[in-house]
């Protein structure tokens, strides 16, 4: 990755199923780690358990006409 450049990613997520009632909202969080779930990411490029150097990073999600971001979620109807 190059700081300041816009890069395209396609992130595959395994199939999940969750029902939402009418009026409920969905929150999407983007992070470079699984802190408090698996292990923190020191963001320095080395093995997370061996790298003593820790860097603070910023992820930017662009949502302009030039750089369109989207989250595609399938909607299933009950049988």
VOGU-3710 file (C-alpha; in Angstrom, 3 decimals, decimal comma):
1> xxxxxxxxxx> 0,000/0,000/0,000  1,141/3,508/-0,737  0,129/6,245/1,736  -2,244/8,721/0,112  -3,101/6,465/-2,831  -6,537/4,999/-3,477  -6,560/1,217/-3,744  -9,337/-1,182/-4,600  -10,195/-4,165/-2,424  -12,726/-6,921/-2,701
11> xxxxxxxxxx> -13,180/-8,589/0,640  -14,897/-11,948/0,759  -16,954/-12,703/3,824  -18,295/-16,169/4,516  -22,026/-16,723/4,379  -23,782/-15,421/7,460  -27,431/-15,261/8,297  -29,074/-12,711/10,513  -32,602/-11,416/10,571  -33,333/-7,720/11,018
21> xxxxxxxxxx> -36,701/-6,383/11,985  -38,179/-3,456/10,069  -36,580/-0,180/11,166  -33,409/-1,774/12,546  -30,033/-0,556/11,342  -26,804/-2,275/10,402  -23,418/-0,934/11,539  -20,339/-1,664/9,433  -16,899/-1,324/11,028  -13,624/-1,429/9,119
31> xxxxxxxxxx> -10,467/-2,203/11,074  -6,983/-3,531/10,435  -7,103/-5,857/13,418  -9,241/-8,178/15,460  -8,477/-6,451/18,738  -10,285/-8,071/21,651  -11,333/-10,912/19,330  -8,170/-12,619/18,088  -5,050/-10,474/18,276  -4,061/-6,830/17,716
41> xxxxxxxxxx> -2,347/-5,786/14,500  0,763/-3,660/15,187  0,509/-2,397/11,556  4,271/-2,663/11,047  4,175/-5,591/8,623  5,799/-8,246/10,802  4,351/-11,136/12,788  1,827/-9,657/15,265  3,192/-11,609/18,234  6,855/-10,856/17,528
51> xxxxxxxxxx> 6,818/-7,224/16,383  7,471/-4,809/19,234  7,071/-1,786/16,948  3,499/-0,510/16,817  2,219/1,995/14,278  -0,994/3,988/14,246  -2,675/3,856/10,853  -5,723/5,429/9,265  -7,997/3,676/6,817  -10,072/5,906/4,576
61> xxxxxxxxxx> -13,163/4,697/2,770  -13,907/6,942/-0,193  -17,472/7,514/-1,309  -17,338/10,061/-4,107  -18,282/9,896/-7,786  -14,639/9,173/-8,640  -14,181/6,534/-5,926  -17,374/4,682/-5,186  -17,495/2,396/-2,202  -20,246/-0,078/-1,564
71> xxxxxxxxx> -21,278/-2,908/0,648  -23,376/-5,517/-1,121  -25,665/-7,528/1,122  -28,122/-10,089/-0,192  -31,700/-9,838/0,993  -33,484/-13,137/1,355  -37,218/-13,405/1,638  -38,737/-15,831/4,125  -40,081/-19,085/2,709
//
